[in-house]
Amino acid sequence: MANALSVRRFVVSVLGLIALGGLSGCDTFLWSKPLDCSTVKLQAESGRDDAEIASATGASVDEVSRCHRGDSSANDGGAMPSGF
């Protein structure tokens, strides 16, 4: 009886560790990644408007327009020249 209980605890512990390991990668999907203004530039050059770029990148239209303005609060650290 004690041996069966010990095996059950081991199995539950291993399954719990597997579940925690699987959940640790989920933060990739929960938080947005910084918007790369060079991607916005390339998309704009191909003829897409801000709404299409925002949809394709998962960013907001405001974030896309900040890249166009060269706003230093854009998520790439202001690496785009202000003459974009």
N, C-alpha and C positions, 0 to 999 in steps of 0.2 A: 504493500500500500504506500509506504513512504517513498519507495523507488518510483512508482508511477507518478506521485505528486511532484517529485524532483524533476522527472522528465517533462512533465507538463509545464512547470515553471520555466525550464530551459527553453522549451519551444515558444512559449509566450514571450520570453525575453528576446529571443532571436527575431521573432516576427515584429516585435516592437522596434527593435533597432533597424530592421529593414524599412519599416514604415517611416521612421524618423529620417533615415538616409534619403528616402524618396522625396520627402517633403522639403528637405533642405534646398533642393534645386528649384522649388516653386517660386522663390522670390524673383526669379528672372521674369516671370509672367505678371507679377503683382505690381511692380514698380516700373515706371517708364524709364527708358534710357535717354540720355541726352540727345538732342537733335543735332545732327551734323549739318552745318550750314553749307558745306560743299555739296552734299547730296541735294539740298534744296536748290542750289545754283544749277546743278546739272538737270534737275527735273524742270526748272523754270526755262532753261535754254531749249529743252525739248518741246516746249509749248504748253506745259501744264499750268493751270492756275493754282492759286493758294489752296483752295478747297480740295482739289485733287491731290496735291502734294501732301496736305495734312492727312488725308485719308490713306494714302499709300505709306506714309511713314509712321502713322499712329500718333502724330503730334496734333496740337490744336492749330487752328488757322492763325491765332495770335502769335504762337511760337514761330510759325513759318514767316509771318510778316516781319517779325523781329529780325530774322536773318536777312531779309531784304533791306531793312533799315540800317543794318550793321550795328544793331543795339548790342552793347557789351553784356546785357543780361541774357543774351541768347545762350543756350546751354553748351556751346562749344568753347566758352571762355573768351568770346570776342575775336576769334581767329580770322574771321572774314574781314576783308578791308571795307571801310565804310562806303566806298564807291560802288558797291555791289548794286 
